[in-house]
Amino acid sequence: MLIHSIQSRATFKTILNYIEVLKPRETILLTFIGFCAAVIAGRGQPPIDTLLLATLALLLGSGAANGLTNYLDREVDAKMERVRHRPLPSKRIFPAWKMLPWAISLAVGALVMAWFLHYLCFIFGLLGFIVAVTWRKRITCAFPQGAIASCAPVLIGYVAISHQVELTLLLLCILITIWTPLHVWSVMIANRDDYRQAGITYFPISWEIKDAIKVLLGLAVLLLGSSIALYYFSDRALGMLYLVVASILGILTVFATARLVFTGISHDAWKVYKLTAFPFLGILFLTMSLDLWLI
């Protein structure tokens, strides 16, 4: 009985490791914004069967992309204090290639579902995977590769319902394209020394902090503008609830980034990073969906 209990706990920990390697928080956020994009495309009433299939494809695909990038970044991650505890650099999954069949299976499953949704969903999904595995800590910064990868869930979710590229979708992608570097560069600035010791030398690490954070402030202003533009130019009739929430979130982001410019300290860069995760992107997309549901 004792041996069986020990084996059960070991199996449970192994399962958790294989889930953790997919970066669940990031995967859930990407899946959520893709889900909301589908709701937006359906004007608040998308077909339930299509919505569920798209959500499952997004969940599997986002997890697979995160798992593959974790595999490719494992050696760099092992040199960084912030992420060296992850399953691959900490060797909780060893050898690292053991997770590849898991991630590749999820990727194949997601692409098959994407094909059944619409051929454009398949193309966007495949492009997202290709870009995701080239957006790596060692060789490239978050823009433009990271923006393309981050837009993939929104493209897939929206096109699964609309079957076409529309102005609203383009506006959503512009918002994501601005959000991605602001989110990623802020955590890089917050952990500047950690990235440097791992041998990462591109922007924003290559710039003086006082200059790099000015770029973040510019992005925060553009992010506020792009979120407001959705209210005025989207053909999905977003209401006053969205406008108020988008304005509040955007102003908070600008304020937090302006504070970082004033202080220049890592802790304030970390606050920008945390604010631009779910609090900004998740709530913004949720509000768009709620606005359409309430109309």
JODA-V971612 format. One record per helix or strand of 2 or more residues. SS is the DSSP state (hx for helix, st for strand). FROM is the first residue (numbers start at 1). LEN is the number of residues. If there is no record, write none. Layout:
ss-><SS	SS>
from-><FROM	FROM>
len-><LEN	LEN>
This chain:
ss-><hx	hx	hx	hx	hx	hx	hx	hx	hx	hx	hx	hx>
from-><2	24	48	74	96	119	145	167	192	209	240	266>
len-><19	18	25	4	22	14	18	24	6	25	24	29>
